[in-house]
Amino acid sequence: MPTLNYYRRIFSAYLLGGKSHLTFWHETPAENPTAKVKELGPYYMLFAEKADYRGSYDAAGVPQLDYHGHIGLQYNPIAIAQYGLGNYNLWQLTSDPTRKIKFFLVADWLCSHLERNNHSVHVWNHHFNWEYRDTLQAPWYSALAQGQGISVLVRAYKESRDERYLEAARRAFVSFQLPIAEGGVAFTDESGDLWFEEYIVSPPTHILNGFIWALWGVYDYMLATQENSAQELFSRGVRTLLHNLDRYDLGFWSLYEQSGTRLPMVASFFYHRLHVVQLRVMHRLTGEDRFAEVADRWERYAQSRINRTRALCYKAAFKLCYY
């Protein structure tokens, strides 16, 4: 169970403006109108606030997140990748050379921090324990980190033609081709749907935002390499989303994950807004009208005060029962 200090940190970050890892994650989700869909270019979300992260950095300028307590300052490969993508967007928009430097700093960090897991698959590890349904024991890895790391590296290769960036992306991409039991991040359910798991737990929880962000990494790798294997994985991931979106719809709000618990894990207001933005991007990437239709419906949910209050009550009940 989370400690009292854990809840104090959340209260500080949300209500008092205190600095914690939450102050990095929870910028307002925004689609990037300059992003291209048929070739690599600016990333699909802006990440502008993340590019100007006001927290801690190491001596080289790599961002670190403050988890306080016994965890303290940590490198989080997902946050580092998003910081890099935000700076890439701003570099492309403004031609500011400092943004270019920050972007390639991240690309170089990602190259040097790929590690082999117990199955010799190259991953970006988190070197701290994390409280989820079960405690994720360090080192642990994530499809979300794999996807967004790849999104950085293929753009670094596009801009520099330096093969080491593409080679690192190739090594990281292997994780999407392997099931979890073999050291990868892929899970195929009983219906044949293919998932990429943000958190590697059993049974898998299919976190929606993490799956979609990971899928964008597969898409970017496909654009960079034109490999048939990437095209197939992306197509299967799209089918999984189309087959399962109704399972994330409560009729008044979206679910964060498929928790498998009696009470569903309702998305917070932040994650609900993120889902809407992600589905709009998926519509742009695929042309599937279903994504736009669900995004419109979920956006309408958020406009209702009754729905927002109901979602908050569900969220609080879930936390009390399961965390």
Salt bridges, closest charged atoms under 4 A:
GLU31 OE2 - ARG284 NH1 3.10
GLU39 OE1 - LYS36 NZ 3.61
ASP52 OD1 - ARG99 NH1 2.95
ASP66 OD2 - HIS68 ND1 3.61
ASP108 OD1 - ARG164 NH2 2.78
GLU115 OE1 - HIS127 NE2 3.03
GLU159 OE2 - LYS158 NZ 3.39
ASP162 OD2 - ARG164 NE 2.93
GLU167 OE2 - ARG171 NH1 3.86
ASP193 OD1 - HIS243 ND1 2.87
GLU197 OE2 - HIS206 ND1 2.55
ASP220 OD2 - ARG155 NH1 2.80
GLU227 OE2 - ARG170 NE 3.86
GLU232 OE2 - ARG239 NH2 3.87
ASP246 OD1 - ARG290 NH2 2.41
ASP249 OD2 - ARG297 NE 2.95
ASP289 OD1 - HIS283 NE2 3.28
ASP296 OD1 - ARG280 NH2 2.82
GLU299 OE1 - ARG280 NH2 2.81
